[in-house]
Amino acid sequence: MNIADKLITNFDLALKTLVPGSVHAQRENPAQVMHDTELSDDVRKHTAGLMRINHTGEVCAQALYQGQALTARLPEVGESMNAAAAEEIDHLSWCEQRLKELDSRPSLLNPLFYGLSFSIGAAAGIAGDRWSLGFVAETEKQVCAHLQEHLEKLSPEDNKSEAILTQMLEDEAKHADNAEAAGAAQLPSPVKSAMQVMASVMKQTTYRI
C-alpha cells in the first residue's frame, strides 16, 4: 500500500477502536462460562472503573501498534505489529462487553489517549525496529504489572472480570516475550519512567471519566 492507503486504513482502524460496538472478538469471551454474581453498587462502580482503565489500555495498545506498523522499516516487523493489534482486539471487545454488563461505559478520554499512543508508536517506529520492539516489550511488561494489581483489587465474587483479566495477562506476557525474542532493544531508564508517569495519569483519569 502507498502512504495514502495506509493513512486511510489507519483512520478506519481508529474509528473502529473508538466507536463502541465496532469491534468483535475472534476468540470466545472467557467470562462467558462464568456464573454472574450480584455485586453491590459500590463494588460494581469500583469494578467498572477498573475495567474502564483496562479498556482504555487496549485502546492505547491498538494505537501504539498501528503507529508502529505505519512507520516500521522491515515488512515482517510491521506484520507482527498488525498481528499483535488483531489479538488485542479481543481484549478491547471483552472489556467493552464487561462494562455494558456493569451498566457503565468506556472512557470519554479515549480519543485523546489514542492520539497520544499513535504518535508515540509512530515515533518509535521511525527510531528503528529494535527500539520499536523494545517499546512493545516494556509497554507489555507494565501492562502485566497493572493487570496483576487489578486482579488483586477485584472482588472475590467477580468471576467474570477475573476471567477476562487473567486471559489478558497471559496474552500480554506472550507479546512481551515475542518482542524480546524478535530483538527488542532495552529502553533507557528515563524512557521507562516517562511511560510509567503517562500510564499513571491514564489510570487516574479514566477510572472516573
C-alpha positions, 0 to 999 in steps of 0.5 A, a space after each residue: 500500500 502507498 502512504 495514502 492507503 495506509 493513512 486511510 486504513 489507519 483512520 478506519 482502524 481508529 474509528 473502529 477502536 473508538 466507536 463502541 460496538 465496532 469491534 468483535 472478538 475472534 476468540 470466545 469471551 472467557 467470562 462467558 462460562 462464568 456464573 454472574 454474581 450480584 455485586 453491590 453498587 459500590 463494588 460494581 462502580 469500583 469494578 467498572 472503573 477498573 475495567 474502564 482503565 483496562 479498556 482504555 489500555 487496549 485502546 492505547 495498545 491498538 494505537 501504539 501498534 498501528 503507529 508502529 506498523 505505519 512507520 516500521 522499516 522491515 515488512 515482517 516487523 510491521 506484520 507482527 505489529 498488525 498481528 499483535 493489534 488483531 489479538 488485542 482486539 479481543 481484549 478491547 471487545 471483552 472489556 467493552 462487553 464487561 462494562 455494558 454488563 456493569 451498566 457503565 461505559 468506556 472512557 470519554 478520554 479515549 480519543 485523546 489517549 489514542 492520539 497520544 499512543 499513535 504518535 508515540 508508536 509512530 515515533 518509535 517506529 521511525 527510531 528503528 525496529 529494535 527500539 520499536 520492539 523494545 517499546 512493545 516489550 516494556 509497554 507489555 511488561 507494565 501492562 502485566 504489572 497493572 493487570 496483576 494489581 487489578 486482579 488483586 483489587 477485584 472482588 472475590 465474587 467477580 468471576 467474570 472480570 477475573 476471567 477476562 483479566 487473567 486471559 489478558 495477562 497471559 496474552 500480554 506476557 506472550 507479546 512481551 516475550 515475542 518482542 524480546 525474542 524478535 530483538 527488542 532493544 532495552 529502553 533507557 531508564 528515563 524512557 521507562 519512567 516517562 511511560 510509567 508517569 503517562 500510564 499513571 495519569 491514564 489510570 487516574 483519569 479514566 477510572 472516573 471519566 
